[in-house]
Amino acid sequence: MSRPTKLLYRLYEDRLQASLDPEHFPRHIAIILDGHRRYARSFNMSSYTEAYRAGMRRFEDVVGWAEELDIPAVTAWVLSRENLDRPAEELDPYFDVLVELFGRLPALGRRYGLNVKFIGSLDMLPERVVIAAKAAESACDEGERRLTIAMGYGGRQEITDACRDLVLELAASGVPAEDLADQITSERLANHMYSADLPDPDLLIRTSGEARLSGFLLWQSAYAEFVFVDVFWPAFRRIDFLRALREYTRRERRFGK
């Protein structure tokens, strides 16, 4: 991109941001980072690794953009349970890139005041990925700005786990088997979701032009506003982020009413 073009983009970004009302910004944004492999193929890359690295750099950018706009919570889906069925030649480079990212999270956490949490079926992931994730989580546990990273995550599995945990809790408290069903409420189930300490997302963004959730935050996204962006995740720009926020602020949220 030429210098004049960069300047025009920057001017447009500034104008776009100035048009947004911070009073109507979402407090929690959920993002599906989709399109790494298609991005690699569109640029005839020799491997997916370069696209994965570009995507994780963009992920770090988005964390910074959210901090700049004082958005206190971001949840990012970096790997689904279904993704784990892909061949090793696709997964292993991605795992390596995730380990690299997690190694940078402590510095990112100090810079932006992050409290990092991981959700999903971490037991299904390679040991090196889990070790790196846990180390990042331990190093970023005091910030006020929440960053949740979902990997090995499936929305149906989360609801299943929440039901199981609630039933076990009720049984342990002495509730008779015949009374269990009466004790299962939406409020109690919500308390057993992976991120029960977070408010539900206000805005959910998915890149790559796919207009579906694919199971992401099925319970929590019931009243979220969805914005589907055509660009592949590694090509997601600050302009795209600001446009998604503009779309969100223009909508009237009804919460099912």
C-alpha atoms as a printed R data frame, in Angstrom:
    type eleno elety resid chain resno       x       y      z
1   ATOM     1    CA   MET     A     1   0.000   0.000  0.000
2   ATOM     2    CA   SER     A     2   1.438   3.386 -1.018
3   ATOM     3    CA   ARG     A     3   2.006   6.151  1.499
4   ATOM     4    CA   PRO     A     4  -0.829   8.358  0.129
5   ATOM     5    CA   THR     A     5  -3.209   5.398  0.288
6   ATOM     6    CA   LYS     A     6  -2.176   4.701  3.879
7   ATOM     7    CA   LEU     A     7  -2.816   8.325  4.731
8   ATOM     8    CA   LEU     A     8  -6.287   8.205  3.177
9   ATOM     9    CA   TYR     A     9  -7.087   5.029  5.099
10  ATOM    10    CA   ARG     A    10  -5.937   6.648  8.314
11  ATOM    11    CA   LEU     A    11  -8.039   9.738  7.687
12  ATOM    12    CA   TYR     A    12 -11.059   7.558  6.966
13  ATOM    13    CA   GLU     A    13 -10.428   5.521 10.131
14  ATOM    14    CA   ASP     A    14 -10.239   8.672 12.234
15  ATOM    15    CA   ARG     A    15 -13.425  10.037 10.685
16  ATOM    16    CA   LEU     A    16 -15.203   6.720 11.162
17  ATOM    17    CA   GLN     A    17 -14.132   6.449 14.786
18  ATOM    18    CA   ALA     A    18 -15.159  10.050 15.474
19  ATOM    19    CA   SER     A    19 -18.666   9.248 14.192
20  ATOM    20    CA   LEU     A    20 -19.154   6.494 16.777
21  ATOM    21    CA   ASP     A    21 -20.800   7.095 20.133
22  ATOM    22    CA   PRO     A    22 -18.774   5.384 22.887
23  ATOM    23    CA   GLU     A    23 -21.874   5.345 25.068
24  ATOM    24    CA   HIS     A    24 -23.320   2.696 22.739
25  ATOM    25    CA   PHE     A    25 -20.223   0.524 22.380
26  ATOM    26    CA   PRO     A    26 -20.546  -3.171 23.248
27  ATOM    27    CA   ARG     A    27 -19.073  -4.217 26.570
28  ATOM    28    CA   HIS     A    28 -18.239  -7.704 25.334
29  ATOM    29    CA   ILE     A    29 -17.262  -8.630 21.767
30  ATOM    30    CA   ALA     A    30 -17.026 -12.231 20.567
31  ATOM    31    CA   ILE     A    31 -15.043 -12.976 17.416
32  ATOM    32    CA   ILE     A    32 -14.773 -16.033 15.163
33  ATOM    33    CA   LEU     A    33 -11.321 -15.900 13.536
34  ATOM    34    CA   ASP     A    34 -12.222 -17.552 10.252
35  ATOM    35    CA   GLY     A    35 -10.493 -17.829  6.888
36  ATOM    36    CA   HIS     A    36  -6.787 -18.541  7.470
37  ATOM    37    CA   ARG     A    37  -6.521 -21.351  4.923
38  ATOM    38    CA   ARG     A    38  -8.566 -19.574  2.255
39  ATOM    39    CA   TYR     A    39  -6.397 -16.502  2.789
40  ATOM    40    CA   ALA     A    40  -3.292 -18.630  2.194
41  ATOM    41    CA   ARG     A    41  -4.738 -20.142 -0.964
42  ATOM    42    CA   SER     A    42  -5.859 -16.765 -2.314
43  ATOM    43    CA   PHE     A    43  -2.263 -15.506 -2.100
44  ATOM    44    CA   ASN     A    44  -0.720 -18.783 -3.303
45  ATOM    45    CA   MET     A    45   1.254 -19.201 -0.090
46  ATOM    46    CA   SER     A    46   3.494 -22.243  0.050
47  ATOM    47    CA   SER     A    47   2.082 -23.265  3.445
48  ATOM    48    CA   TYR     A    48  -0.630 -22.270  5.861
49  ATOM    49    CA   THR     A    49   1.894 -21.245  8.523
50  ATOM    50    CA   GLU     A    50   2.388 -17.767  7.107
51  ATOM    51    CA   ALA     A    51  -1.377 -17.187  7.098
52  ATOM    52    CA   TYR     A    52  -1.671 -18.490 10.660
53  ATOM    53    CA   ARG     A    53   1.045 -16.089 11.815
54  ATOM    54    CA   ALA     A    54  -0.613 -13.193 10.009
55  ATOM    55    CA   GLY     A    55  -3.888 -14.114 11.692
56  ATOM    56    CA   MET     A    56  -2.355 -14.155 15.166
57  ATOM    57    CA   ARG     A    57  -0.687 -10.786 14.557
58  ATOM    58    CA   ARG     A    58  -4.091  -9.455 13.582
59  ATOM    59    CA   PHE     A    59  -5.526 -10.999 16.740
60  ATOM    60    CA   GLU     A    60  -3.041  -8.988 18.786
61  ATOM    61    CA   ASP     A    61  -4.024  -5.870 16.841
62  ATOM    62    CA   VAL     A    62  -7.694  -6.401 17.674
63  ATOM    63    CA   VAL     A    63  -6.900  -6.726 21.369
64  ATOM    64    CA   GLY     A    64  -5.188  -3.346 21.108
65  ATOM    65    CA   TRP     A    65  -8.075  -1.795 19.187
66  ATOM    66    CA   ALA     A    66 -10.517  -2.982 21.857
67  ATOM    67    CA   GLU     A    67  -8.339  -1.476 24.593
68  ATOM    68    CA   GLU     A    68  -8.103   1.800 22.696
69  ATOM    69    CA   LEU     A    69 -11.903   2.001 22.539
70  ATOM    70    CA   ASP     A    70 -12.296   0.911 26.177
71  ATOM    71    CA   ILE     A    71 -14.142  -2.307 25.376
72  ATOM    72    CA   PRO     A    72 -13.562  -4.411 28.504
73  ATOM    73    CA   ALA     A    73 -14.109  -7.969 27.240
74  ATOM    74    CA   VAL     A    74 -13.169  -9.887 24.099
75  ATOM    75    CA   THR     A    75 -13.752 -13.598 23.492
76  ATOM    76    CA   ALA     A    76 -11.974 -15.109 20.491
77  ATOM    77    CA   TRP     A    77 -12.570 -18.543 18.974
78  ATOM    78    CA   VAL     A    78  -9.235 -19.761 17.646
79  ATOM    79    CA   LEU     A    79  -9.940 -23.499 17.347
80  ATOM    80    CA   SER     A    80 -13.106 -25.600 17.378
81  ATOM    81    CA   ARG     A    81 -13.528 -29.221 18.418
82  ATOM    82    CA   GLU     A    82 -14.370 -30.004 14.804
83  ATOM    83    CA   ASN     A    83 -11.076 -28.432 13.681
84  ATOM    84    CA   LEU     A    84  -9.276 -31.149 15.596
85  ATOM    85    CA   ASP     A    85 -10.356 -33.663 12.936
86  ATOM    86    CA   ARG     A    86  -8.170 -31.950 10.338
87  ATOM    87    CA   PRO     A    87  -4.998 -33.697  9.169
88  ATOM    88    CA   ALA     A    88  -1.819 -33.299 11.211
89  ATOM    89    CA   GLU     A    89  -0.058 -31.416  8.429
90  ATOM    90    CA   GLU     A    90  -2.613 -28.634  8.875
91  ATOM    91    CA   LEU     A    91  -2.953 -28.754 12.655
92  ATOM    92    CA   ASP     A    92   0.685 -29.051 13.736
93  ATOM    93    CA   PRO     A    93   1.785 -25.734 12.158
94  ATOM    94    CA   TYR     A    94  -1.238 -24.036 13.701
95  ATOM    95    CA   PHE     A    95  -0.417 -25.466 17.123
96  ATOM    96    CA   ASP     A    96   3.122 -24.119 16.733
97  ATOM    97    CA   VAL     A    97   1.787 -20.662 15.903
98  ATOM    98    CA   LEU     A    98  -0.582 -20.760 18.887
99  ATOM    99    CA   VAL     A    99   2.322 -21.620 21.182
100 ATOM   100    CA   GLU     A   100   4.186 -18.622 19.770
101 ATOM   101    CA   LEU     A   101   1.178 -16.393 20.399
102 ATOM   102    CA   PHE     A   102   0.728 -17.615 23.962
103 ATOM   103    CA   GLY     A   103   4.394 -16.859 24.611
104 ATOM   104    CA   ARG     A   104   3.715 -13.219 23.669
105 ATOM   105    CA   LEU     A   105   0.570 -12.897 25.768
106 ATOM   106    CA   PRO     A   106   2.315 -11.915 29.040
107 ATOM   107    CA   ALA     A   107   3.830  -8.856 27.356
108 ATOM   108    CA   LEU     A   108   0.492  -8.112 25.681
109 ATOM   109    CA   GLY     A   109  -1.224  -8.552 29.031
110 ATOM   110    CA   ARG     A   110   1.037  -6.034 30.740
111 ATOM   111    CA   ARG     A   111   0.565  -3.574 27.913
112 ATOM   112    CA   TYR     A   112  -3.230  -3.715 27.880
113 ATOM   113    CA   GLY     A   113  -4.041  -4.821 31.424
114 ATOM   114    CA   LEU     A   114  -5.422  -8.209 30.405
115 ATOM   115    CA   ASN     A   115  -6.881 -11.017 32.444
116 ATOM   116    CA   VAL     A   116  -6.511 -14.021 30.131
117 ATOM   117    CA   LYS     A   117  -8.670 -17.147 30.383
118 ATOM   118    CA   PHE     A   118  -8.867 -20.215 28.157
119 ATOM   119    CA   ILE     A   119 -12.069 -22.178 27.623
120 ATOM   120    CA   GLY     A   120 -12.865 -25.386 25.766
121 ATOM   121    CA   SER     A   121 -11.790 -29.016 25.868
122 ATOM   122    CA   LEU     A   122  -8.119 -28.366 26.544
123 ATOM   123    CA   ASP     A   123  -7.610 -32.055 27.343
124 ATOM   124    CA   MET     A   124  -7.994 -32.770 23.606
125 ATOM   125    CA   LEU     A   125  -5.035 -30.562 22.675
126 ATOM   126    CA   PRO     A   126  -1.315 -31.375 22.484
127 ATOM   127    CA   GLU     A   127   0.563 -31.011 25.749
128 ATOM   128    CA   ARG     A   128   2.799 -28.207 24.428
129 ATOM   129    CA   VAL     A   129  -0.254 -26.102 23.594
130 ATOM   130    CA   VAL     A   130  -1.847 -26.634 27.009
131 ATOM   131    CA   ILE     A   131   1.399 -25.852 28.854
132 ATOM   132    CA   ALA     A   132   1.825 -22.612 26.900
133 ATOM   133    CA   ALA     A   133  -1.821 -21.656 27.498
134 ATOM   134    CA   LYS     A   134  -1.641 -22.298 31.228
135 ATOM   135    CA   ALA     A   135   1.595 -20.321 31.503
136 ATOM   136    CA   ALA     A   136  -0.012 -17.362 29.723
137 ATOM   137    CA   GLU     A   137  -3.090 -17.610 31.917
138 ATOM   138    CA   SER     A   138  -0.979 -17.600 35.085
139 ATOM   139    CA   ALA     A   139   1.050 -14.622 33.887
140 ATOM   140    CA   CYS     A   140  -2.072 -12.612 32.977
141 ATOM   141    CA   ASP     A   141  -4.393 -13.104 35.934
142 ATOM   142    CA   GLU     A   142  -4.557  -9.629 37.469
143 ATOM   143    CA   GLY     A   143  -5.678  -7.349 34.647
144 ATOM   144    CA   GLU     A   144  -9.092  -5.748 34.556
145 ATOM   145    CA   ARG     A   145  -9.626  -6.183 30.812
146 ATOM   146    CA   ARG     A   146 -10.817  -9.719 30.019
147 ATOM   147    CA   LEU     A   147  -9.474 -11.720 27.090
148 ATOM   148    CA   THR     A   148 -11.026 -15.166 26.709
149 ATOM   149    CA   ILE     A   149  -9.557 -17.589 24.174
150 ATOM   150    CA   ALA     A   150 -11.719 -20.531 23.088
151 ATOM   151    CA   MET     A   151  -9.870 -23.533 21.670
152 ATOM   152    CA   GLY     A   152 -10.977 -27.106 21.351
153 ATOM   153    CA   TYR     A   153 -14.321 -25.399 21.934
154 ATOM   154    CA   GLY     A   154 -17.789 -26.554 20.946
155 ATOM   155    CA   GLY     A   155 -21.011 -24.814 21.928
156 ATOM   156    CA   ARG     A   156 -23.012 -28.004 22.315
157 ATOM   157    CA   GLN     A   157 -20.259 -29.497 24.447
158 ATOM   158    CA   GLU     A   158 -20.277 -26.435 26.694
159 ATOM   159    CA   ILE     A   159 -24.022 -26.796 27.307
160 ATOM   160    CA   THR     A   160 -23.597 -30.538 27.898
161 ATOM   161    CA   ASP     A   161 -20.825 -29.876 30.408
162 ATOM   162    CA   ALA     A   162 -22.915 -27.230 32.159
163 ATOM   163    CA   CYS     A   163 -25.860 -29.645 32.502
164 ATOM   164    CA   ARG     A   164 -23.587 -32.365 33.853
165 ATOM   165    CA   ASP     A   165 -21.948 -30.014 36.356
166 ATOM   166    CA   LEU     A   166 -25.292 -28.686 37.567
167 ATOM   167    CA   VAL     A   167 -26.746 -32.169 38.040
168 ATOM   168    CA   LEU     A   168 -23.643 -33.278 39.955
169 ATOM   169    CA   GLU     A   169 -23.839 -30.180 42.124
170 ATOM   170    CA   LEU     A   170 -27.519 -30.744 42.900
171 ATOM   171    CA   ALA     A   171 -26.951 -34.412 43.655
172 ATOM   172    CA   ALA     A   172 -24.016 -33.572 45.931
173 ATOM   173    CA   SER     A   173 -26.221 -31.119 47.837
174 ATOM   174    CA   GLY     A   174 -28.717 -33.899 48.568
175 ATOM   175    CA   VAL     A   175 -31.444 -33.180 46.015
176 ATOM   176    CA   PRO     A   176 -33.329 -36.475 45.389
177 ATOM   177    CA   ALA     A   177 -33.135 -37.878 41.862
178 ATOM   178    CA   GLU     A   178 -36.876 -37.430 41.346
179 ATOM   179    CA   ASP     A   179 -36.563 -33.702 42.135
180 ATOM   180    CA   LEU     A   180 -33.548 -32.911 39.965
181 ATOM   181    CA   ALA     A   181 -35.531 -31.808 36.923
182 ATOM   182    CA   ASP     A   182 -37.409 -29.170 38.931
183 ATOM   183    CA   GLN     A   183 -34.112 -27.695 40.126
184 ATOM   184    CA   ILE     A   184 -32.626 -27.185 36.647
185 ATOM   185    CA   THR     A   185 -33.268 -23.588 35.594
186 ATOM   186    CA   SER     A   186 -31.749 -21.339 32.955
187 ATOM   187    CA   GLU     A   187 -30.193 -19.167 35.652
188 ATOM   188    CA   ARG     A   188 -28.489 -22.144 37.295
189 ATOM   189    CA   LEU     A   189 -27.300 -23.508 33.957
190 ATOM   190    CA   ALA     A   190 -25.835 -20.108 33.067
191 ATOM   191    CA   ASN     A   191 -23.758 -20.261 36.227
192 ATOM   192    CA   HIS     A   192 -22.063 -23.420 34.933
193 ATOM   193    CA   MET     A   193 -21.049 -22.130 31.511
194 ATOM   194    CA   TYR     A   194 -17.319 -21.880 30.851
195 ATOM   195    CA   SER     A   195 -17.278 -18.089 31.287
196 ATOM   196    CA   ALA     A   196 -20.038 -17.697 33.829
197 ATOM   197    CA   ASP     A   197 -18.261 -14.671 35.294
198 ATOM   198    CA   LEU     A   198 -18.680 -12.702 32.053
199 ATOM   199    CA   PRO     A   199 -21.760 -10.900 30.748
200 ATOM   200    CA   ASP     A   200 -23.132 -12.337 27.514
201 ATOM   201    CA   PRO     A   201 -21.536 -10.899 24.357
202 ATOM   202    CA   ASP     A   202 -23.259  -7.864 22.894
203 ATOM   203    CA   LEU     A   203 -21.639  -8.159 19.465
204 ATOM   204    CA   LEU     A   204 -20.430 -11.239 17.617
205 ATOM   205    CA   ILE     A   205 -18.178 -10.801 14.567
206 ATOM   206    CA   ARG     A   206 -17.321 -13.540 12.086
207 ATOM   207    CA   THR     A   207 -14.902 -13.035  9.230
208 ATOM   208    CA   SER     A   208 -14.496 -14.774  5.825
209 ATOM   209    CA   GLY     A   209 -18.069 -14.244  4.625
210 ATOM   210    CA   GLU     A   210 -19.582 -17.212  6.447
211 ATOM   211    CA   ALA     A   211 -22.956 -16.227  7.915
212 ATOM   212    CA   ARG     A   212 -23.365 -18.790 10.680
213 ATOM   213    CA   LEU     A   213 -22.257 -19.354 14.275
214 ATOM   214    CA   SER     A   214 -20.977 -22.921 13.839
215 ATOM   215    CA   GLY     A   215 -21.788 -23.511 17.498
216 ATOM   216    CA   PHE     A   216 -19.876 -20.582 18.992
217 ATOM   217    CA   LEU     A   217 -21.295 -19.433 22.331
218 ATOM   218    CA   LEU     A   218 -24.682 -20.942 21.566
219 ATOM   219    CA   TRP     A   219 -26.066 -20.194 25.013
220 ATOM   220    CA   GLN     A   220 -24.533 -16.769 25.490
221 ATOM   221    CA   SER     A   221 -25.228 -15.361 22.012
222 ATOM   222    CA   ALA     A   222 -29.018 -15.656 22.235
223 ATOM   223    CA   TYR     A   223 -29.456 -11.866 22.103
224 ATOM   224    CA   ALA     A   224 -26.127 -10.809 20.625
225 ATOM   225    CA   GLU     A   225 -25.989  -8.719 17.475
226 ATOM   226    CA   PHE     A   226 -24.192 -10.494 14.610
227 ATOM   227    CA   VAL     A   227 -21.940  -8.837 12.035
228 ATOM   228    CA   PHE     A   228 -20.560 -11.023  9.238
229 ATOM   229    CA   VAL     A   229 -17.520  -9.594  7.469
230 ATOM   230    CA   ASP     A   230 -16.426 -10.734  4.009
231 ATOM   231    CA   VAL     A   231 -12.666 -10.473  4.487
232 ATOM   232    CA   PHE     A   232 -10.554 -13.416  5.669
233 ATOM   233    CA   TRP     A   233  -9.310 -13.088  9.226
234 ATOM   234    CA   PRO     A   234  -5.639 -12.294  8.437
235 ATOM   235    CA   ALA     A   235  -6.863  -9.422  6.229
236 ATOM   236    CA   PHE     A   236  -9.246  -8.009  8.861
237 ATOM   237    CA   ARG     A   237  -8.460  -4.294  9.205
238 ATOM   238    CA   ARG     A   238  -9.113  -1.651 11.794
239 ATOM   239    CA   ILE     A   239 -11.564  -0.179  9.295
240 ATOM   240    CA   ASP     A   240 -13.491  -3.463  9.303
241 ATOM   241    CA   PHE     A   241 -13.501  -3.456 13.104
242 ATOM   242    CA   LEU     A   242 -14.806   0.109 13.242
243 ATOM   243    CA   ARG     A   243 -17.440  -0.638 10.601
244 ATOM   244    CA   ALA     A   244 -18.663  -3.587 12.670
245 ATOM   245    CA   LEU     A   245 -18.957  -1.268 15.671
246 ATOM   246    CA   ARG     A   246 -20.813   1.271 13.544
247 ATOM   247    CA   GLU     A   247 -23.251  -1.413 12.431
248 ATOM   248    CA   TYR     A   248 -23.769  -2.438 16.046
249 ATOM   249    CA   THR     A   249 -24.378   1.108 17.296
250 ATOM   250    CA   ARG     A   250 -26.998   1.686 14.590
251 ATOM   251    CA   ARG     A   251 -29.127  -1.248 15.650
252 ATOM   252    CA   GLU     A   252 -31.948  -1.199 18.157
253 ATOM   253    CA   ARG     A   253 -31.468  -4.108 20.532
254 ATOM   254    CA   ARG     A   254 -34.747  -5.768 21.453
255 ATOM   255    CA   PHE     A   255 -33.567  -8.799 23.436
256 ATOM   256    CA   GLY     A   256 -36.304 -10.928 21.969
257 ATOM   257    CA   LYS     A   257 -39.107  -8.474 22.747
